[in-house]
């Protein structure tokens, strides 16, 4: 989902509502979506969430109160949110934002089913990443310089 499909709707406006924790997106075809930050976080298109292939997805928990701290443009095709839990590697193409909006009810139901199958709820803290074999990993933060909209 790295770009736009030919003829696909593009955002006319994107608004971050920090207090209600919702990303509001209005598209050129008239579609209007209010995407909860939690939904964006648990369906982030990053390798950390999606894995590197089918069946490698990582169930995200404890994200109910996550906030978008910054929303950086990525070319003319996407945005990259920085979340309050430190996650900032997901690039949300216009196509993917549209899909999240159009399938929001279905995605919430799937998320709740996966939580139930795992025996956890939305507020269960994430299990710590394993530091197996004595290897410690450090997270580096890359500089993100982007102008405002």
N, CA, C and O atoms as a GROMACS GRO file, in nm:
protein
  596
    1UNK      N    1   0.083  -0.118   0.000
    1UNK     CA    2   0.000   0.000   0.000
    1UNK      C    3   0.087   0.124   0.000
    1UNK      O    4   0.060   0.221   0.071
    2UNK      N    5   0.190   0.121  -0.078
    2UNK     CA    6   0.286   0.231  -0.073
    2UNK      C    7   0.241   0.354  -0.150
    2UNK      O    8   0.305   0.458  -0.138
    3UNK      N    9   0.137   0.347  -0.228
    3UNK     CA   10   0.099   0.463  -0.304
    3UNK      C   11  -0.049   0.466  -0.333
    3UNK      O   12  -0.128   0.398  -0.269
    4UNK      N   13  -0.082   0.546  -0.430
    4UNK     CA   14  -0.222   0.561  -0.468
    4UNK      C   15  -0.256   0.474  -0.587
    4UNK      O   16  -0.177   0.458  -0.679
    5UNK      N   17  -0.374   0.419  -0.582
    5UNK     CA   18  -0.426   0.348  -0.699
    5UNK      C   19  -0.474   0.455  -0.796
    5UNK      O   20  -0.529   0.556  -0.753
    6UNK      N   21  -0.456   0.435  -0.927
    6UNK     CA   22  -0.503   0.534  -1.023
    6UNK      C   23  -0.652   0.565  -1.003
    6UNK      O   24  -0.735   0.474  -0.994
    7UNK      N   25  -0.685   0.692  -0.996
    7UNK     CA   26  -0.824   0.734  -0.981
    7UNK      C   27  -0.879   0.723  -0.840
    7UNK      O   28  -0.996   0.753  -0.817
    8UNK      N   29  -0.797   0.680  -0.745
    8UNK     CA   30  -0.844   0.664  -0.606
    8UNK      C   31  -0.867   0.802  -0.544
    8UNK      O   32  -0.798   0.898  -0.578
    9UNK      N   33  -0.963   0.810  -0.453
    9UNK     CA   34  -0.988   0.938  -0.384
    9UNK      C   35  -0.866   0.981  -0.303
    9UNK      O   36  -0.792   0.898  -0.252
   10UNK      N   37  -0.848   1.111  -0.294
   10UNK     CA   38  -0.740   1.168  -0.214
   10UNK      C   39  -0.802   1.257  -0.106
   10UNK      O   40  -0.914   1.306  -0.124
   11UNK      N   41  -0.732   1.279   0.004
   11UNK     CA   42  -0.788   1.362   0.111
   11UNK      C   43  -0.799   1.509   0.068
   11UNK      O   44  -0.707   1.566   0.011
   12UNK      N   45  -0.913   1.567   0.098
   12UNK     CA   46  -0.931   1.712   0.084
   12UNK      C   47  -0.890   1.780   0.213
   12UNK      O   48  -0.842   1.894   0.212
   13UNK      N   49  -0.909   1.711   0.326
   13UNK     CA   50  -0.866   1.764   0.454
   13UNK      C   51  -0.840   1.651   0.553
   13UNK      O   52  -0.905   1.546   0.550
   14UNK      N   53  -0.744   1.676   0.639
   14UNK     CA   54  -0.710   1.583   0.747
   14UNK      C   55  -0.696   1.666   0.873
   14UNK      O   56  -0.620   1.763   0.877
   15UNK      N   57  -0.771   1.629   0.977
   15UNK     CA   58  -0.770   1.704   1.101
   15UNK      C   59  -0.744   1.610   1.218
   15UNK      O   60  -0.812   1.508   1.234
   16UNK      N   61  -0.646   1.645   1.299
   16UNK     CA   62  -0.616   1.569   1.420
   16UNK      C   63  -0.695   1.632   1.534
   16UNK      O   64  -0.677   1.750   1.567
   17UNK      N   65  -0.783   1.554   1.594
   17UNK     CA   66  -0.861   1.599   1.710
   17UNK      C   67  -0.802   1.534   1.834
   17UNK      O   68  -0.839   1.422   1.870
   18UNK      N   69  -0.709   1.603   1.899
   18UNK     CA   70  -0.637   1.544   2.012
   18UNK      C   71  -0.726   1.512   2.130
   18UNK      O   72  -0.710   1.406   2.192
   19UNK      N   73  -0.820   1.600   2.162
   19UNK     CA   74  -0.902   1.577   2.281
   19UNK      C   75  -0.992   1.455   2.264
   19UNK      O   76  -1.004   1.374   2.356
   20UNK      N   77  -1.055   1.439   2.148
   20UNK     CA   78  -1.142   1.324   2.125
   20UNK      C   79  -1.066   1.204   2.068
   20UNK      O   80  -1.123   1.098   2.047
   21UNK      N   81  -0.936   1.223   2.044
   21UNK     CA   82  -0.848   1.117   1.993
   21UNK      C   83  -0.903   1.055   1.864
   21UNK      O   84  -0.922   0.934   1.853
   22UNK      N   85  -0.928   1.143   1.766
   22UNK     CA   86  -0.983   1.100   1.637
   22UNK      C   87  -0.910   1.174   1.526
   22UNK      O   88  -0.880   1.293   1.536
   23UNK      N   89  -0.880   1.101   1.418
   23UNK     CA   90  -0.828   1.161   1.296
   23UNK      C   91  -0.945   1.171   1.199
   23UNK      O   92  -1.003   1.070   1.160
   24UNK      N   93  -0.979   1.292   1.161
   24UNK     CA   94  -1.091   1.315   1.070
   24UNK      C   95  -1.035   1.336   0.930
   24UNK      O   96  -0.948   1.420   0.909
   25UNK      N   97  -1.086   1.258   0.834
   25UNK     CA   98  -1.037   1.267   0.696
   25UNK      C   99  -1.156   1.281   0.602
   25UNK      O  100  -1.249   1.201   0.605
   26UNK      N  101  -1.151   1.385   0.519
   26UNK     CA  102  -1.252   1.405   0.416
   26UNK      C  103  -1.184   1.382   0.282
   26UNK      O  104  -1.080   1.440   0.252
   27UNK      N  105  -1.245   1.295   0.200
   27UNK     CA  106  -1.187   1.257   0.073
   27UNK      C  107  -1.256   1.326  -0.045
   27UNK      O  108  -1.368   1.376  -0.033
   28UNK      N  109  -1.186   1.328  -0.157
   28UNK     CA  110  -1.233   1.397  -0.277
   28UNK      C  111  -1.362   1.340  -0.334
   28UNK      O  112  -1.430   1.407  -0.411
   29UNK      N  113  -1.397   1.216  -0.297
   29UNK     CA  114  -1.522   1.157  -0.347
   29UNK      C  115  -1.639   1.183  -0.253
   29UNK      O  116  -1.748   1.131  -0.273
   30UNK      N  117  -1.616   1.264  -0.149
   30UNK     CA  118  -1.721   1.297  -0.053
   30UNK      C  119  -1.723   1.209   0.070
   30UNK      O  120  -1.795   1.237   0.166
   31UNK      N  121  -1.643   1.102   0.071
   31UNK     CA  122  -1.637   1.015   0.190
   31UNK      C  123  -1.574   1.093   0.305
   31UNK      O  124  -1.482   1.172   0.286
   32UNK      N  125  -1.627   1.069   0.424
   32UNK     CA  126  -1.582   1.139   0.544
   32UNK      C  127  -1.570   1.037   0.655
   32UNK      O  128  -1.667   0.969   0.689
   33UNK      N  129  -1.450   1.025   0.712
   33UNK     CA  130  -1.426   0.925   0.816
   33UNK      C  131  -1.368   0.990   0.940
   33UNK      O  132  -1.292   1.086   0.933
   34UNK      N  133  -1.407   0.936   1.056
   34UNK     CA  134  -1.351   0.974   1.185
   34UNK      C  135  -1.284   0.848   1.240
   34UNK      O  136  -1.351   0.757   1.288
   35UNK      N  137  -1.153   0.846   1.232
   35UNK     CA  138  -1.076   0.727   1.270
   35UNK      C  139  -1.016   0.744   1.409
   35UNK      O  140  -0.930   0.830   1.430
   36UNK      N  141  -1.059   0.663   1.505
   36UNK     CA  142  -1.001   0.670   1.639
   36UNK      C  143  -0.851   0.641   1.635
   36UNK      O  144  -0.806   0.554   1.561
   37UNK      N  145  -0.775   0.714   1.715
   37UNK     CA  146  -0.631   0.692   1.721
   37UNK      C  147  -0.600   0.547   1.755
   37UNK      O  148  -0.504   0.489   1.703
   38UNK      N  149  -0.680   0.487   1.842
   38UNK     CA  150  -0.657   0.348   1.880
   38UNK      C  151  -0.665   0.257   1.758
   38UNK      O  152  -0.582   0.168   1.742
   39UNK      N  153  -0.763   0.279   1.671
   39UNK     CA  154  -0.777   0.199   1.549
   39UNK      C  155  -0.654   0.216   1.461
   39UNK      O  156  -0.600   0.119   1.408
   40UNK      N  157  -0.610   0.341   1.444
   40UNK     CA  158  -0.490   0.367   1.364
   40UNK      C  159  -0.369   0.294   1.423
   40UNK      O  160  -0.288   0.238   1.350
   41UNK      N  161  -0.358   0.296   1.554
   41UNK     CA  162  -0.241   0.234   1.619
   41UNK      C  163  -0.242   0.083   1.607
   41UNK      O  164  -0.139   0.022   1.577
   42UNK      N  165  -0.358   0.021   1.629
   42UNK     CA  166  -0.361  -0.126   1.626
   42UNK      C  167  -0.359  -0.180   1.484
   42UNK      O  168  -0.329  -0.298   1.463
   43UNK      N  169  -0.390  -0.097   1.385
   43UNK     CA  170  -0.381  -0.138   1.244
   43UNK      C  171  -0.272  -0.061   1.171
   43UNK      O  172  -0.279  -0.044   1.049
   44UNK      N  173  -0.171  -0.017   1.243
   44UNK     CA  174  -0.059   0.052   1.180
   44UNK      C  175   0.003  -0.038   1.073
   44UNK      O  176   0.024  -0.157   1.096
   45UNK      N  177   0.032   0.018   0.956
   45UNK     CA  178   0.090  -0.064   0.849
   45UNK      C  179   0.241  -0.085   0.864
   45UNK      O  180   0.311  -0.105   0.765
   46UNK      N  181   0.289  -0.080   0.986
   46UNK     CA  182   0.432  -0.099   1.012
   46UNK      C  183   0.466  -0.247   1.027
   46UNK      O  184   0.378  -0.329   1.054
   47UNK      N  185   0.591  -0.280   1.010
   47UNK     CA  186   0.636  -0.418   1.031
   47UNK      C  187   0.620  -0.458   1.177
   47UNK      O  188   0.597  -0.575   1.207
   48UNK      N  189   0.631  -0.361   1.268
   48UNK     CA  190   0.613  -0.389   1.411
   48UNK      C  191   0.475  -0.445   1.441
   48UNK      O  192   0.459  -0.527   1.531
   49UNK      N  193   0.375  -0.401   1.366
   49UNK     CA  194   0.236  -0.445   1.386
   49UNK      C  195   0.199  -0.554   1.287
   49UNK      O  196   0.143  -0.657   1.326
   50UNK      N  197   0.229  -0.534   1.160
   50UNK     CA  198   0.188  -0.626   1.055
   50UNK      C  199   0.282  -0.746   1.037
   50UNK      O  200   0.246  -0.844   0.973
   51UNK      N  201   0.401  -0.736   1.094
   51UNK     CA  202   0.499  -0.841   1.072
   51UNK      C  203   0.557  -0.829   0.932
   51UNK      O  204   0.541  -0.727   0.865
   52UNK      N  205   0.624  -0.934   0.889
   52UNK     CA  206   0.686  -0.933   0.757
   52UNK      C  207   0.616  -1.028   0.660
   52UNK      O  208   0.672  -1.064   0.557
   53UNK      N  209   0.496  -1.066   0.694
   53UNK     CA  210   0.420  -1.155   0.607
   53UNK      C  211   0.294  -1.202   0.677
   53UNK      O  212   0.277  -1.183   0.797
   54UNK      N  213   0.205  -1.263   0.599
   54UNK     CA  214   0.078  -1.310   0.654
   54UNK      C  215   0.102  -1.407   0.769
   54UNK      O  216   0.186  -1.497   0.760
   55UNK      N  217   0.027  -1.388   0.878
   55UNK     CA  218   0.041  -1.474   0.994
   55UNK      C  219   0.143  -1.425   1.095
   55UNK      O  220   0.159  -1.485   1.201
   56UNK      N  221   0.211  -1.316   1.064
   56UNK     CA  222   0.312  -1.262   1.155
   56UNK      C  223   0.264  -1.136   1.226
   56UNK      O  224   0.344  -1.066   1.289
   57UNK      N  225   0.135  -1.105   1.214
   57UNK     CA  226   0.080  -0.986   1.277
   57UNK      C  227   0.098  -0.994   1.429
   57UNK      O  228   0.093  -1.102   1.487
   58UNK      N  229   0.119  -0.879   1.492
   58UNK     CA  230   0.137  -0.871   1.636
   58UNK      C  231   0.015  -0.800   1.696
   58UNK      O  232  -0.011  -0.684   1.667
   59UNK      N  233  -0.057  -0.873   1.779
   59UNK     CA  234  -0.176  -0.816   1.842
   59UNK      C  235  -0.136  -0.702   1.934
   59UNK      O  236  -0.051  -0.718   2.022
   60UNK      N  237  -0.197  -0.586   1.913
   60UNK     CA  238  -0.166  -0.466   1.992
   60UNK      C  239  -0.271  -0.452   2.102
   60UNK      O  240  -0.391  -0.462   2.077
   61UNK      N  241  -0.226  -0.429   2.223
   61UNK     CA  242  -0.316  -0.409   2.336
   61UNK      C  243  -0.271  -0.287   2.414
   61UNK      O  244  -0.159  -0.239   2.398
   62UNK      N  245  -0.360  -0.238   2.500
   62UNK     CA  246  -0.325  -0.124   2.584
   62UNK      C  247  -0.313   0.006   2.507
   62UNK      O  248  -0.238   0.095   2.547
   63UNK      N  249  -0.385   0.018   2.396
   63UNK     CA  250  -0.371   0.136   2.310
   63UNK      C  251  -0.493   0.228   2.315
   63UNK      O  252  -0.501   0.323   2.236
   64UNK      N  253  -0.587   0.203   2.404
   64UNK     CA  254  -0.710   0.282   2.410
   64UNK      C  255  -0.684   0.432   2.423
   64UNK      O  256  -0.752   0.512   2.359
   65UNK      N  257  -0.586   0.470   2.504
   65UNK     CA  258  -0.561   0.611   2.532
   65UNK      C  259  -0.446   0.671   2.453
   65UNK      O  260  -0.400   0.781   2.483
   66UNK      N  261  -0.400   0.600   2.350
   66UNK     CA  262  -0.289   0.650   2.270
   66UNK      C  263  -0.332   0.780   2.199
   66UNK      O  264  -0.448   0.797   2.161
   67UNK      N  265  -0.236   0.869   2.183
   67UNK     CA  266  -0.261   0.999   2.120
   67UNK      C  267  -0.164   1.016   2.003
   67UNK      O  268  -0.050   0.972   2.009
   68UNK      N  269  -0.211   1.082   1.897
   68UNK     CA  270  -0.123   1.119   1.787
   68UNK      C  271  -0.056   1.251   1.827
   68UNK      O  272  -0.123   1.353   1.844
   69UNK      N  273   0.076   1.248   1.841
   69UNK     CA  274   0.152   1.366   1.880
   69UNK      C  275   0.189   1.453   1.761
   69UNK      O  276   0.197   1.575   1.771
   70UNK      N  277   0.212   1.387   1.647
   70UNK     CA  278   0.253   1.456   1.526
   70UNK      C  279   0.201   1.378   1.406
   70UNK      O  280   0.192   1.255   1.411
   71UNK      N  281   0.169   1.448   1.300
   71UNK     CA  282   0.125   1.385   1.176
   71UNK      C  283   0.207   1.446   1.064
   71UNK      O  284   0.180   1.558   1.021
   72UNK      N  285   0.307   1.373   1.018
   72UNK     CA  286   0.400   1.424   0.918
   72UNK      C  287   0.358   1.377   0.778
   72UNK      O  288   0.326   1.260   0.759
   73UNK      N  289   0.360   1.468   0.680
   73UNK     CA  290   0.330   1.427   0.543
   73UNK      C  291   0.444   1.340   0.488
   73UNK      O  292   0.560   1.359   0.523
   74UNK      N  293   0.408   1.246   0.404
   74UNK     CA  294   0.505   1.162   0.334
   74UNK      C  295   0.476   1.179   0.185
   74UNK      O  296   0.381   1.121   0.133
   75UNK      N  297   0.557   1.256   0.119
   75UNK     CA  298   0.534   1.286  -0.022
   75UNK      C  299   0.394   1.340  -0.044
   75UNK      O  300   0.342   1.416   0.037
   76UNK      N  301   0.334   1.299  -0.154
   76UNK     CA  302   0.197   1.338  -0.186
   76UNK      C  303   0.102   1.220  -0.175
   76UNK      O  304  -0.006   1.221  -0.235
   77UNK      N  305   0.141   1.119  -0.098
   77UNK     CA  306   0.061   0.997  -0.097
   77UNK      C  307   0.028   0.942   0.041
   77UNK      O  308  -0.045   0.844   0.050
   78UNK      N  309   0.080   1.001   0.150
   78UNK     CA  310   0.062   0.939   0.280
   78UNK      C  311   0.093   1.036   0.394
   78UNK      O  312   0.141   1.147   0.373
   79UNK      N  313   0.063   0.989   0.516
   79UNK     CA  314   0.103   1.058   0.639
   79UNK      C  315   0.165   0.956   0.732
   79UNK      O  316   0.139   0.836   0.723
   80UNK      N  317   0.249   1.006   0.822
   80UNK     CA  318   0.316   0.920   0.919
   80UNK      C  319   0.292   0.977   1.059
   80UNK      O  320   0.355   1.076   1.097
   81UNK      N  321   0.202   0.914   1.134
   81UNK     CA  322   0.178   0.963   1.270
   81UNK      C  323   0.284   0.917   1.368
   81UNK      O  324   0.341   0.808   1.355
   82UNK      N  325   0.310   1.002   1.466
   82UNK     CA  326   0.392   0.966   1.581
   82UNK      C  327   0.295   0.955   1.698
   82UNK      O  328   0.226   1.051   1.732
   83UNK      N  329   0.290   0.836   1.760
   83UNK     CA  330   0.197   0.810   1.868
   83UNK      C  331   0.263   0.831   2.004
   83UNK      O  332   0.385   0.825   2.017
   84UNK      N  333   0.180   0.855   2.104
   84UNK     CA  334   0.230   0.882   2.240
   84UNK      C  335   0.298   0.762   2.304
   84UNK      O  336   0.368   0.778   2.404
   85UNK      N  337   0.281   0.642   2.248
   85UNK     CA  338   0.350   0.524   2.303
   85UNK      C  339   0.486   0.501   2.238
   85UNK      O  340   0.550   0.398   2.260
   86UNK      N  341   0.528   0.597   2.156
   86UNK     CA  342   0.659   0.587   2.092
   86UNK      C  343   0.656   0.528   1.952
   86UNK      O  344   0.758   0.532   1.882
   87UNK      N  345   0.545   0.473   1.910
   87UNK     CA  346   0.535   0.413   1.776
   87UNK      C  347   0.528   0.524   1.672
   87UNK      O  348   0.445   0.614   1.681
   88UNK      N  349   0.616   0.517   1.572
   88UNK     CA  350   0.617   0.620   1.469
   88UNK      C  351   0.662   0.566   1.333
   88UNK      O  352   0.705   0.643   1.248
   89UNK      N  353   0.653   0.435   1.313
   89UNK     CA  354   0.707   0.379   1.188
   89UNK      C  355   0.601   0.343   1.084
   89UNK      O  356   0.635   0.296   0.976
   90UNK      N  357   0.474   0.364   1.115
   90UNK     CA  358   0.370   0.331   1.018
   90UNK      C  359   0.344   0.444   0.920
   90UNK      O  360   0.323   0.558   0.961
   91UNK      N  361   0.346   0.413   0.792
   91UNK     CA  362   0.315   0.512   0.688
   91UNK      C  363   0.178   0.478   0.632
   91UNK      O  364   0.158   0.372   0.572
   92UNK      N  365   0.083   0.569   0.651
   92UNK     CA  366  -0.056   0.548   0.613
   92UNK      C  367  -0.083   0.615   0.478
   92UNK      O  368  -0.099   0.737   0.471
   93UNK      N  369  -0.087   0.534   0.372
   93UNK     CA  370  -0.118   0.588   0.240
   93UNK      C  371  -0.263   0.634   0.237
   93UNK      O  372  -0.344   0.593   0.320
   94UNK      N  373  -0.295   0.718   0.140
   94UNK     CA  374  -0.435   0.761   0.125
   94UNK      C  375  -0.525   0.641   0.107
   94UNK      O  376  -0.633   0.635   0.165
   95UNK      N  377  -0.482   0.544   0.027
   95UNK     CA  378  -0.561   0.421   0.004
   95UNK      C  379  -0.589   0.350   0.136
   95UNK      O  380  -0.701   0.306   0.161
   96UNK      N  381  -0.486   0.339   0.220
   96UNK     CA  382  -0.501   0.266   0.346
   96UNK      C  383  -0.592   0.341   0.443
   96UNK      O  384  -0.674   0.279   0.511
   97UNK      N  385  -0.578   0.474   0.451
   97UNK     CA  386  -0.668   0.552   0.536
   97UNK      C  387  -0.813   0.536   0.490
   97UNK      O  388  -0.904   0.524   0.572
   98UNK      N  389  -0.833   0.535   0.360
   98UNK     CA  390  -0.969   0.517   0.306
   98UNK      C  391  -1.022   0.379   0.344
   98UNK      O  392  -1.137   0.365   0.385
   99UNK      N  393  -0.937   0.278   0.329
   99UNK     CA  394  -0.977   0.141   0.365
   99UNK      C  395  -1.013   0.131   0.513
   99UNK      O  396  -1.113   0.069   0.548
  100UNK      N  397  -0.931   0.191   0.599
  100UNK     CA  398  -0.960   0.189   0.742
  100UNK      C  399  -1.096   0.253   0.771
  100UNK      O  400  -1.173   0.203   0.852
  101UNK      N  401  -1.124   0.364   0.705
  101UNK     CA  402  -1.252   0.431   0.725
  101UNK      C  403  -1.369   0.350   0.673
  101UNK      O  404  -1.471   0.336   0.741
  102UNK      N  405  -1.354   0.298   0.553
  102UNK     CA  406  -1.463   0.224   0.490
  102UNK      C  407  -1.492   0.092   0.562
  102UNK      O  408  -1.606   0.045   0.561
  103UNK      N  409  -1.391   0.033   0.623
  103UNK     CA  410  -1.406  -0.098   0.687
  103UNK      C  411  -1.398  -0.089   0.839
  103UNK      O  412  -1.374  -0.189   0.906
  104UNK      N  413  -1.418   0.030   0.894
  104UNK     CA  414  -1.398   0.052   1.036
  104UNK      C  415  -1.475  -0.045   1.125
  104UNK      O  416  -1.418  -0.103   1.217
  105UNK      N  417  -1.604  -0.064   1.099
  105UNK     CA  418  -1.685  -0.154   1.183
  105UNK      C  419  -1.632  -0.297   1.175
  105UNK      O  420  -1.623  -0.366   1.277
  106UNK      N  421  -1.600  -0.342   1.056
  106UNK     CA  422  -1.547  -0.478   1.036
  106UNK      C  423  -1.412  -0.495   1.106
  106UNK      O  424  -1.387  -0.598   1.169
  107UNK      N  425  -1.326  -0.394   1.096
  107UNK     CA  426  -1.194  -0.401   1.158
  107UNK      C  427  -1.203  -0.402   1.310
  107UNK      O  428  -1.128  -0.474   1.377
  108UNK      N  429  -1.295  -0.320   1.366
  108UNK     CA  430  -1.314  -0.322   1.512
  108UNK      C  431  -1.360  -0.461   1.558
  108UNK      O  432  -1.310  -0.514   1.656
  109UNK      N  433  -1.457  -0.519   1.484
  109UNK     CA  434  -1.508  -0.652   1.520
  109UNK      C  435  -1.396  -0.756   1.514
  109UNK      O  436  -1.386  -0.842   1.601
  110UNK      N  437  -1.312  -0.748   1.412
  110UNK     CA  438  -1.201  -0.842   1.398
  110UNK      C  439  -1.101  -0.823   1.513
  110UNK      O  440  -1.051  -0.921   1.569
  111UNK      N  441  -1.073  -0.699   1.546
  111UNK     CA  442  -0.981  -0.671   1.656
  111UNK      C  443  -1.034  -0.728   1.788
  111UNK      O  444  -0.960  -0.792   1.862
  112UNK      N  445  -1.162  -0.704   1.815
  112UNK     CA  446  -1.221  -0.755   1.939
  112UNK      C  447  -1.221  -0.908   1.941
  112UNK      O  448  -1.202  -0.968   2.047
  113UNK      N  449  -1.243  -0.972   1.827
  113UNK     CA  450  -1.239  -1.118   1.820
  113UNK      C  451  -1.097  -1.170   1.846
  113UNK      O  452  -1.079  -1.271   1.915
  114UNK      N  453  -0.997  -1.101   1.792
  114UNK     CA  454  -0.858  -1.143   1.816
  114UNK      C  455  -0.819  -1.124   1.962
  114UNK      O  456  -0.746  -1.206   2.019
  115UNK      N  457  -0.867  -1.016   2.023
  115UNK     CA  458  -0.842  -0.995   2.166
  115UNK      C  459  -0.904  -1.108   2.248
  115UNK      O  460  -0.840  -1.164   2.336
  116UNK      N  461  -1.030  -1.140   2.218
  116UNK     CA  462  -1.100  -1.246   2.292
  116UNK      C  463  -1.029  -1.380   2.274
  116UNK      O  464  -1.014  -1.455   2.370
  117UNK      N  465  -0.986  -1.409   2.153
  117UNK     CA  466  -0.916  -1.536   2.127
  117UNK      C  467  -0.784  -1.544   2.204
  117UNK      O  468  -0.741  -1.652   2.243
  118UNK      N  469  -0.722  -1.428   2.227
  118UNK     CA  470  -0.596  -1.425   2.301
  118UNK      C  471  -0.618  -1.417   2.452
  118UNK      O  472  -0.523  -1.425   2.530
  119UNK      N  473  -0.746  -1.401   2.493
  119UNK     CA  474  -0.776  -1.394   2.635
  119UNK      C  475  -0.735  -1.263   2.700
  119UNK      O  476  -0.705  -1.259   2.819
  120UNK      N  477  -0.733  -1.156   2.622
  120UNK     CA  478  -0.696  -1.023   2.674
  120UNK      C  479  -0.803  -0.923   2.633
  120UNK      O  480  -0.892  -0.954   2.553
  121UNK      N  481  -0.794  -0.804   2.687
  121UNK     CA  482  -0.886  -0.699   2.645
  121UNK      C  483  -0.807  -0.579   2.593
  121UNK      O  484  -0.684  -0.581   2.592
  122UNK      N  485  -0.878  -0.476   2.550
  122UNK     CA  486  -0.814  -0.360   2.489
  122UNK      C  487  -0.717  -0.290   2.583
  122UNK      O  488  -0.622  -0.226   2.538
  123UNK      N  489  -0.739  -0.302   2.714
  123UNK     CA  490  -0.658  -0.230   2.811
  123UNK      C  491  -0.543  -0.312   2.869
  123UNK      O  492  -0.464  -0.260   2.948
  124UNK      N  493  -0.534  -0.439   2.833
  124UNK     CA  494  -0.424  -0.522   2.880
  124UNK      C  495  -0.293  -0.465   2.828
  124UNK      O  496  -0.279  -0.442   2.708
  125UNK      N  497  -0.196  -0.441   2.916
  125UNK     CA  498  -0.068  -0.388   2.868
  125UNK      C  499  -0.003  -0.485   2.769
  125UNK      O  500  -0.019  -0.607   2.779
  126UNK      N  501   0.069  -0.429   2.675
  126UNK     CA  502   0.141  -0.511   2.578
  126UNK      C  503   0.244  -0.595   2.651
  126UNK      O  504   0.308  -0.548   2.745
  127UNK      N  505   0.260  -0.719   2.607
  127UNK     CA  506   0.366  -0.802   2.662
  127UNK      C  507   0.499  -0.742   2.617
  127UNK      O  508   0.512  -0.698   2.503
  128UNK      N  509   0.597  -0.738   2.706
  128UNK     CA  510   0.725  -0.681   2.665
  128UNK      C  511   0.787  -0.761   2.552
  128UNK      O  512   0.770  -0.883   2.544
  129UNK      N  513   0.859  -0.691   2.465
  129UNK     CA  514   0.930  -0.760   2.357
  129UNK      C  515   1.034  -0.848   2.422
  129UNK      O  516   1.102  -0.808   2.516
  130UNK      N  517   1.046  -0.969   2.370
  130UNK     CA  518   1.140  -1.062   2.433
  130UNK      C  519   1.283  -1.016   2.410
  130UNK      O  520   1.320  -0.974   2.301
  131UNK      N  521   1.359  -1.027   2.514
  131UNK     CA  522   1.502  -0.997   2.504
  131UNK      C  523   1.574  -1.130   2.507
  131UNK      O  524   1.666  -1.152   2.586
  132UNK      N  525   1.530  -1.220   2.417
  132UNK     CA  526   1.582  -1.355   2.417
  132UNK      C  527   1.730  -1.357   2.380
  132UNK      O  528   1.782  -1.269   2.312
  133UNK      N  529   1.795  -1.460   2.428
  133UNK     CA  530   1.936  -1.486   2.403
  133UNK      C  531   2.024  -1.372   2.452
  133UNK      O  532   2.133  -1.350   2.400
  134UNK      N  533   1.976  -1.298   2.553
  134UNK     CA  534   2.058  -1.195   2.612
  134UNK      C  535   2.086  -1.076   2.521
  134UNK      O  536   2.173  -0.994   2.551
  135UNK      N  537   2.013  -1.065   2.411
  135UNK     CA  538   2.036  -0.955   2.319
  135UNK      C  539   1.950  -0.839   2.361
  135UNK      O  540   1.829  -0.853   2.378
  136UNK      N  541   2.010  -0.724   2.378
  136UNK     CA  542   1.931  -0.608   2.412
  136UNK      C  543   1.920  -0.520   2.288
  136UNK      O  544   2.015  -0.502   2.212
  137UNK      N  545   1.801  -0.469   2.271
  137UNK     CA  546   1.777  -0.384   2.154
  137UNK      C  547   1.751  -0.243   2.202
  137UNK      O  548   1.683  -0.221   2.302
  138UNK      N  549   1.806  -0.148   2.130
  138UNK     CA  550   1.778  -0.009   2.162
  138UNK      C  551   1.703   0.051   2.045
  138UNK      O  552   1.722   0.013   1.929
  139UNK      N  553   1.619   0.144   2.076
  139UNK     CA  554   1.538   0.209   1.975
  139UNK      C  555   1.600   0.345   1.946
  139UNK      O  556   1.626   0.424   2.038
  140UNK      N  557   1.624   0.372   1.820
  140UNK     CA  558   1.676   0.504   1.784
  140UNK      C  559   1.565   0.582   1.718
  140UNK      O  560   1.477   0.526   1.652
  141UNK      N  561   1.570   0.709   1.737
  141UNK     CA  562   1.469   0.796   1.681
  141UNK      C  563   1.531   0.873   1.566
  141UNK      O  564   1.631   0.943   1.585
  142UNK      N  565   1.473   0.860   1.449
  142UNK     CA  566   1.527   0.933   1.335
  142UNK      C  567   1.468   1.072   1.333
  142UNK      O  568   1.356   1.096   1.378
  143UNK      N  569   1.544   1.162   1.280
  143UNK     CA  570   1.495   1.301   1.270
  143UNK      C  571   1.386   1.306   1.165
  143UNK      O  572   1.400   1.249   1.056
  144UNK      N  573   1.279   1.374   1.197
  144UNK     CA  574   1.169   1.387   1.102
  144UNK      C  575   1.142   1.535   1.083
  144UNK      O  576   1.073   1.597   1.164
  145UNK      N  577   1.195   1.589   0.978
  145UNK     CA  578   1.171   1.731   0.952
  145UNK      C  579   1.069   1.745   0.841
  145UNK      O  580   1.098   1.713   0.726
  146UNK      N  581   0.954   1.790   0.874
  146UNK     CA  582   0.851   1.809   0.773
  146UNK      C  583   0.779   1.939   0.803
  146UNK      O  584   0.758   1.975   0.919
  147UNK      N  585   0.745   2.007   0.702
  147UNK     CA  586   0.668   2.130   0.719
  147UNK      C  587   0.524   2.102   0.750
  147UNK      O  588   0.476   1.990   0.728
  148UNK      N  589   0.456   2.198   0.800
  148UNK     CA  590   0.314   2.182   0.831
  148UNK      C  591   0.229   2.186   0.707
  148UNK      O  592   0.280   2.209   0.597
  149UNK      N  593   0.104   2.163   0.724
  149UNK     CA  594   0.010   2.162   0.612
  149UNK      C  595  -0.030   2.302   0.576
  149UNK      O  596  -0.108   2.322   0.484
   0.00000   0.00000   0.00000
